[in-house]
């Protein structure tokens, strides 16, 4: 679906144009075209390929999606893939994808499986006409910057979830549930990290040393994006380490709780073993047993059993076994 198709010249918006007129505006000096598509069909992608002369392999990647974040050069064009990570209404994490084609006088963004648009990015770029004069390279930066900035709220949410679980670590009986929550959180951190780390590595190609010609005028801006990605990656690494530590602590808590249960069972087993011993000895009914015909034998036997068992219970309770 075509979201918008706009022509710009010298940083100023000329007009919303039909797809059929793209070629006319591409021939104008100091003019570039910015097109945005959402979940396009094959016919739309083919039309854009014809208009902009896109490489077959890049179009194939944009058509099928599910690509690893990357930045590739095809002649004087740059093709980038970025993941758009967001929380669905069900609190589950979903991953969309945006493919960006950048040429000397055009930018084409193809958004798939994502509810987050870039209208705010276009409005920002149109307000900053002095930056929009940089042409397609600045639009490419603005799109990339918007994607990366949207990682920060997701990472903040992950940190809040981890803090909530950490507050419950030492609550008795919650260890197993905490481990399930931590593993679920670890998978979410992995999803975000798979979006951040490859993109960070790829962004390093856009500043310093040899960079694609279309990006030369915006190297400082891409360096800023790289810094943001580095911050994201550092935070994600710290989250992974903290989650690993929390899992180990919870596993230790499970072991401690199991040990406490074993101690209680052993203590009660010891108490009943002593009682069973006395009852077994006095229940043999030998004729020569002196307590057998004693009128106080029965209550005295019970008193001895109760005293010994009570003493054992007190000692176990004092030692923390009960």
C-alpha positions as CSV (number, residue, x, y, z in Angstrom):
1,X,0.0,0.0,0.0
2,X,1.3,3.4,-0.9
3,X,1.5,5.7,2.2
4,X,2.9,8.8,0.5
5,X,5.0,9.9,-2.4
6,X,6.5,13.4,-2.2
7,X,9.0,15.4,-4.2
8,X,11.4,17.8,-2.5
9,X,13.8,20.4,-3.9
10,X,16.5,22.3,-1.9
11,X,15.0,21.1,1.3
12,X,11.4,22.3,0.5
13,X,8.4,20.2,-0.3
14,X,7.3,20.5,-3.9
15,X,4.2,18.4,-4.0
16,X,2.6,15.0,-3.4
17,X,3.0,13.3,-6.7
18,X,1.6,10.1,-8.4
19,X,3.9,7.2,-8.9
20,X,3.7,7.7,-12.7
21,X,5.4,11.1,-12.3
22,X,8.3,10.0,-10.3
23,X,10.6,9.8,-13.3
24,X,9.9,13.4,-14.2
25,X,11.0,14.7,-10.8
26,X,14.1,12.5,-10.6
27,X,15.4,14.4,-13.7
28,X,15.2,17.7,-12.0
29,X,18.3,19.2,-10.5
30,X,18.6,19.3,-6.7
31,X,15.4,17.3,-6.4
32,X,14.7,14.0,-4.7
33,X,11.6,11.8,-4.2
34,X,10.6,10.2,-0.9
35,X,8.2,7.2,-1.2
36,X,6.8,5.2,1.7
37,X,5.1,1.8,1.3
38,X,3.4,-0.4,3.8
39,X,3.0,-4.2,3.3
40,X,3.3,-3.7,-0.5
41,X,2.3,-6.3,-3.1
42,X,4.5,-7.6,-5.8
43,X,3.0,-5.2,-8.4
44,X,3.9,-2.2,-6.2
45,X,7.5,-3.3,-5.6
46,X,7.9,-4.0,-9.3
47,X,6.6,-0.5,-10.1
48,X,9.1,1.0,-7.7
49,X,11.9,-1.1,-9.2
50,X,11.1,0.2,-12.6
51,X,11.0,3.8,-11.4
52,X,14.2,3.8,-9.4
53,X,16.2,1.1,-11.1
54,X,16.5,-1.1,-7.9
55,X,18.7,-4.2,-7.8
56,X,16.9,-7.5,-8.2
57,X,18.4,-9.0,-5.0
58,X,17.5,-6.0,-2.9
59,X,13.9,-6.1,-4.2
60,X,13.8,-9.8,-3.5
61,X,14.8,-9.2,0.1
62,X,12.2,-6.5,0.6
63,X,9.5,-8.7,-0.9
64,X,10.1,-11.7,1.3
65,X,11.3,-10.0,4.4
66,X,12.6,-11.8,7.5
67,X,16.1,-10.5,6.8
68,X,18.9,-9.9,9.3
69,X,19.5,-6.2,9.9
70,X,22.0,-5.1,7.3
71,X,23.3,-2.3,5.0
72,X,24.4,-3.2,1.5
73,X,25.7,-1.3,-1.5
74,X,24.4,-1.9,-5.0
75,X,26.3,0.5,-7.3
76,X,25.4,4.1,-6.2
77,X,22.4,2.8,-4.2
78,X,22.3,1.7,-0.6
79,X,19.9,-1.0,0.7
80,X,19.2,-1.2,4.5
81,X,17.1,-3.6,6.5
82,X,16.1,-2.7,10.1
83,X,13.9,-4.5,12.6
84,X,11.1,-2.6,14.3
85,X,10.5,-4.1,17.8
86,X,7.3,-3.3,19.6
87,X,5.0,-4.7,22.3
88,X,1.7,-6.0,21.0
89,X,-1.6,-5.3,22.9
90,X,-1.2,-8.8,24.4
91,X,2.2,-7.8,26.0
92,X,3.9,-10.1,23.6
93,X,6.8,-8.8,21.6
94,X,6.4,-8.5,17.8
95,X,9.1,-7.7,15.2
96,X,8.4,-5.8,12.1
97,X,10.8,-4.9,9.4
98,X,11.6,-1.8,7.3
99,X,13.6,-2.0,4.1
100,X,15.1,1.3,2.9
101,X,16.4,2.0,-0.6
102,X,18.6,5.1,-0.9
103,X,19.8,6.6,-4.1
104,X,21.3,10.0,-5.0
105,X,17.9,11.4,-5.6
106,X,15.4,9.1,-3.9
107,X,14.5,7.3,-0.7
108,X,12.0,4.4,-0.7
109,X,11.0,2.8,2.6
110,X,9.1,-0.5,2.6
111,X,7.5,-1.3,6.0
112,X,6.3,-4.8,6.8
113,X,4.4,-6.3,9.8
114,X,4.6,-3.2,11.8
115,X,2.0,-0.8,13.1
116,X,4.5,2.0,13.7
117,X,4.7,4.5,10.9
118,X,7.1,7.3,9.9
119,X,4.7,10.2,9.5
120,X,6.4,11.9,12.5
121,X,9.8,11.5,10.8
122,X,8.5,13.1,7.6
123,X,7.0,16.1,9.6
124,X,10.3,16.5,11.4
125,X,12.3,16.5,8.2
126,X,10.0,19.0,6.5
127,X,10.4,21.4,9.5
128,X,14.2,21.1,9.4
129,X,14.6,22.3,5.8
130,X,18.3,23.2,6.4
131,X,19.0,19.6,7.1
132,X,16.7,18.3,4.4
133,X,18.9,20.1,1.9
134,X,21.3,17.2,2.4
135,X,18.9,15.2,0.4
136,X,18.3,11.5,0.5
137,X,21.1,10.8,3.0
138,X,19.5,12.9,5.7
139,X,16.1,11.2,5.1
140,X,17.9,7.8,5.5
141,X,19.5,9.1,8.7
142,X,16.1,10.3,10.0
143,X,14.4,6.9,9.3
144,X,17.3,5.0,10.9
145,X,17.3,7.4,13.9
146,X,13.5,6.9,14.4
147,X,13.9,3.1,14.4
148,X,16.8,3.2,16.9
149,X,15.0,5.7,19.2
150,X,12.1,3.3,19.4
151,X,14.4,0.6,20.9
152,X,14.9,2.7,24.1
153,X,11.3,2.5,25.4
154,X,11.3,-1.3,24.7
155,X,14.6,-1.7,26.6
156,X,13.2,0.4,29.5
157,X,10.2,-1.9,29.7
158,X,12.5,-4.9,29.8
159,X,14.5,-3.3,32.7
160,X,11.2,-2.6,34.6
161,X,10.2,-6.3,34.2
162,X,13.5,-7.4,35.5
163,X,13.3,-5.1,38.5
164,X,9.8,-6.5,39.3
165,X,11.1,-10.1,39.2
166,X,14.1,-9.2,41.3
167,X,11.8,-7.8,44.0
168,X,10.2,-11.3,44.2
169,X,13.4,-13.4,44.2
170,X,13.5,-14.0,48.0
171,X,9.7,-14.5,48.5
172,X,9.2,-18.0,49.6
173,X,7.6,-20.3,47.0
174,X,8.1,-17.9,44.1
175,X,11.4,-19.3,42.8
176,X,10.0,-21.6,40.1
177,X,7.7,-18.9,38.7
178,X,10.5,-16.4,38.8
179,X,12.7,-18.7,36.7
180,X,9.9,-19.1,34.1
181,X,9.5,-15.3,34.0
182,X,13.3,-14.8,33.7
183,X,13.6,-17.2,30.8
184,X,10.7,-15.4,29.1
185,X,12.4,-12.1,29.7
186,X,15.7,-13.5,28.4
187,X,14.1,-14.4,25.1
188,X,12.7,-10.9,24.7
189,X,16.1,-9.4,25.4
190,X,17.5,-11.7,22.7
191,X,14.9,-10.5,20.2
192,X,15.9,-6.9,20.8
193,X,19.6,-7.7,20.7
194,X,19.2,-9.5,17.4
195,X,17.8,-6.2,16.1
196,X,20.4,-4.0,17.6
197,X,23.8,-5.8,17.3
198,X,23.8,-6.5,13.5
199,X,22.5,-3.0,12.8
200,X,25.3,-1.5,15.0
201,X,27.9,-3.4,13.0
202,X,26.4,-2.3,9.7
203,X,26.1,1.3,10.7
204,X,29.8,1.4,11.2
205,X,30.1,1.4,7.4
206,X,28.4,4.8,7.1
207,X,31.0,7.0,8.7
208,X,34.8,7.2,8.8
209,X,37.0,5.8,6.1
210,X,35.2,4.7,2.9
211,X,31.5,5.3,3.0
212,X,28.8,4.9,0.3
213,X,28.8,8.1,-1.8
214,X,25.2,8.7,-1.1
215,X,25.9,8.9,2.7
216,X,29.0,11.1,2.6
217,X,27.3,14.3,3.5
218,X,25.6,12.9,6.6
219,X,28.5,11.0,8.3
220,X,28.2,12.9,11.6
221,X,24.6,12.0,11.9
222,X,25.2,8.3,11.2
223,X,27.9,8.4,13.9
224,X,25.2,9.6,16.3
225,X,23.0,6.7,15.4
226,X,25.9,4.3,16.0
227,X,26.4,5.8,19.5
228,X,22.7,5.2,20.3
229,X,23.0,1.6,19.1
230,X,26.1,1.2,21.2
231,X,24.2,2.4,24.3
232,X,21.4,0.0,23.5
233,X,23.8,-2.9,23.1
234,X,25.6,-2.1,26.3
235,X,22.3,-2.0,28.2
236,X,21.2,-5.3,26.7
237,X,24.4,-7.0,27.6
238,X,24.0,-5.8,31.2
239,X,20.4,-7.1,31.2
240,X,21.6,-10.5,29.9
241,X,24.2,-10.7,32.6
242,X,21.8,-9.7,35.3
243,X,19.2,-12.2,34.1
244,X,21.8,-14.9,34.2
245,X,22.7,-14.0,37.8
246,X,19.0,-13.9,38.8
247,X,18.4,-17.3,37.3
248,X,21.3,-18.7,39.3
249,X,20.0,-17.1,42.5
250,X,16.5,-18.5,41.9
251,X,17.9,-22.0,41.2
252,X,19.8,-21.7,44.5
253,X,16.6,-20.6,46.2
254,X,14.9,-23.8,44.8
255,X,17.7,-25.9,46.2
256,X,17.4,-24.1,49.6
257,X,13.6,-24.6,49.7
258,X,14.0,-28.3,48.8
259,X,16.7,-28.6,51.5
260,X,14.3,-27.1,54.1
261,X,11.6,-29.5,53.1
262,X,14.0,-32.4,53.4
263,X,15.1,-31.2,56.9
264,X,11.5,-31.0,58.1
265,X,10.7,-34.5,56.8
266,X,13.9,-35.9,58.4
267,X,13.1,-34.2,61.7
268,X,9.5,-35.6,61.9
269,X,10.8,-39.0,60.8
270,X,13.3,-38.9,63.7
271,X,10.6,-38.0,66.2
272,X,8.3,-40.8,65.0
273,X,11.2,-43.2,64.9
274,X,11.9,-42.7,68.6
275,X,8.2,-43.1,69.4
276,X,8.0,-46.2,67.3
277,X,11.1,-47.7,69.1
278,X,9.5,-47.3,72.5
279,X,6.2,-48.6,71.4
280,X,7.9,-51.5,69.7
281,X,10.0,-52.5,72.8
282,X,7.1,-52.2,75.2
283,X,4.7,-54.0,72.9
284,X,6.6,-57.3,72.8
285,X,4.6,-58.7,75.8
286,X,7.3,-61.0,77.2
287,X,6.1,-62.6,80.5
288,X,9.2,-61.5,82.4
289,X,8.9,-57.8,81.5
290,X,8.7,-55.9,84.8
291,X,6.5,-53.1,83.4
292,X,3.9,-55.5,82.0
293,X,2.0,-56.0,85.3
294,X,2.8,-52.6,86.8
295,X,-0.4,-50.5,87.2
296,X,1.5,-47.2,86.3
297,X,3.4,-48.8,83.3
298,X,1.0,-47.5,80.7
299,X,0.9,-43.8,81.7
300,X,4.7,-43.8,82.5
301,X,5.4,-45.2,79.0
302,X,3.3,-42.5,77.4
303,X,5.0,-39.9,79.5
304,X,8.5,-41.1,78.5
305,X,7.5,-41.2,74.9
306,X,6.0,-37.7,75.0
307,X,9.0,-36.3,76.9
308,X,11.6,-37.7,74.5
309,X,9.6,-36.7,71.4
310,X,8.9,-33.2,72.9
311,X,12.6,-32.8,73.6
312,X,13.6,-33.8,70.1
313,X,10.9,-31.4,68.7
314,X,12.4,-28.5,70.8
315,X,15.9,-29.3,69.6
316,X,14.9,-29.5,66.0
317,X,12.9,-26.3,66.3
318,X,15.8,-24.5,67.9
319,X,18.2,-25.6,65.1
320,X,15.8,-24.4,62.4
321,X,14.7,-27.8,61.1
322,X,11.1,-27.3,62.1
